[in-house]
């Protein structure tokens, strides 16, 4: 069974470790941590990351990481996550997974010449 790889990055190593422990309690998920932007980029390139959780990084680093990650994989889902959020990390990941699966879902579009209809199958 392939696990969904989730990269968690932020400056507070204790928070990252706690989030990864929660992620790894789910057998279908695999959490990877990075405490710097450079480390996050390196780990992103080494794995097959589906979701990136940004935990308390500055705006400039967030912009840089979003640009690099989406350039490398346009389907990656990037979310801000703070431990103080009312939403648990599992809910944040499940929402991100729903979005990721919608992007990966194959679709076909064609025009029926007999009736002139545009048909879109998903």
KESESE-120945 format. One record per residue (C-alpha): z, y, x. Coordinates in pm, 1 decimal. Layout:
N
zz/yy/xx
Z/Y/X
...
***
This chain:
122
zz/yy/xx
0.0/0.0/0.0
-98.5/339.7/140.4
178.2/593.2/132.6
118.2/957.6/47.6
188.0/1158.2/361.3
388.9/1477.1/307.4
439.7/1729.4/585.2
750.7/1949.3/565.5
765.7/2249.0/795.3
1019.7/2524.2/841.8
1254.5/2678.4/1094.0
1575.8/2504.6/980.6
1572.4/2150.7/1122.9
1869.7/2040.1/908.9
1687.2/2137.4/587.9
1370.3/1965.6/702.3
1564.1/1648.1/781.0
1737.7/1654.0/440.6
1406.9/1703.8/255.1
1240.9/1422.7/450.8
1530.1/1189.5/370.1
1476.0/1262.4/-1.9
1101.7/1207.0/33.5
1140.8/877.4/219.7
1365.1/737.0/-55.2
1042.3/693.6/-252.7
854.0/394.6/-120.4
513.5/547.2/-207.6
578.4/863.4/1.7
609.9/920.3/374.9
772.0/1242.3/499.7
689.4/1403.3/831.3
878.5/1703.5/969.7
779.1/1993.0/1191.8
1000.5/2281.5/1298.7
727.6/2507.3/1439.3
380.3/2607.5/1326.4
222.6/2449.0/1634.2
405.6/2121.5/1572.9
295.2/2129.9/1206.8
-69.2/2177.3/1309.2
-44.5/1890.4/1558.7
110.3/1653.5/1304.4
-141.0/1758.8/1038.8
-426.0/1661.4/1271.6
-263.6/1328.1/1359.3
-209.8/1209.9/1003.0
-371.8/1198.2/663.2
-156.7/1467.2/502.4
-198.3/1514.5/126.3
82.6/1766.8/68.4
241.7/2033.9/286.1
580.0/2177.2/189.0
658.2/2511.8/350.4
1031.8/2565.1/374.2
1136.3/2913.3/475.0
860.0/3018.5/713.2
750.7/3376.6/762.7
448.1/3522.0/586.6
225.9/3538.3/896.4
287.9/3170.8/982.7
231.2/3069.3/621.0
-103.4/3247.6/611.1
-208.9/3089.9/941.7
-108.0/2737.7/835.8
-274.2/2766.2/494.6
-598.6/2878.1/655.6
-600.3/2600.1/917.7
-493.7/2321.6/680.6
-736.8/2406.9/401.9
-1018.8/2445.8/654.3
-947.1/2097.0/788.7
-891.9/1940.3/444.3
-989.6/2139.2/135.7
-803.1/1892.0/-87.7
-462.4/1940.4/75.2
-199.5/2088.1/-157.1
32.3/2343.9/0.6
354.1/2446.5/-172.8
645.2/2671.5/-88.9
973.7/2489.4/-136.9
1323.0/2632.0/-94.9
1635.5/2419.8/-118.9
1785.6/2682.8/-347.9
1507.9/2633.8/-604.6
1610.2/2507.5/-945.0
1331.2/2252.0/-917.7
1411.4/1935.6/-718.8
1182.6/1842.2/-431.0
1062.8/1532.6/-620.8
935.8/1749.4/-907.7
758.4/1981.0/-664.8
592.3/1681.8/-496.9
492.8/1520.4/-827.4
326.9/1845.4/-940.6
146.6/1870.5/-606.8
34.8/1507.0/-633.7
-107.8/1571.3/-980.2
-312.0/1858.2/-839.0
-418.4/1650.2/-537.3
-534.6/1361.7/-757.5
-733.9/1595.8/-982.8
-918.2/1726.9/-676.3
-989.0/1374.7/-551.0
-1103.9/1243.8/-890.1
-1475.9/1168.0/-878.3
-1701.6/1342.4/-1125.2
-2069.6/1333.4/-1207.8
-2273.9/1604.2/-1372.4
-2630.6/1568.9/-1496.6
-2869.1/1708.0/-1755.2
-3002.3/1483.2/-2030.3
-3370.9/1577.8/-2049.3
-3419.5/1429.0/-2395.0
-3164.0/1657.1/-2557.5
-3125.9/1930.9/-2292.8
-2751.0/1872.2/-2272.3
-2536.9/1919.3/-1965.5
-2307.0/1617.3/-1931.4
-2003.9/1611.9/-1707.1
-1819.1/1280.9/-1650.0
-1482.0/1263.9/-1479.8
***
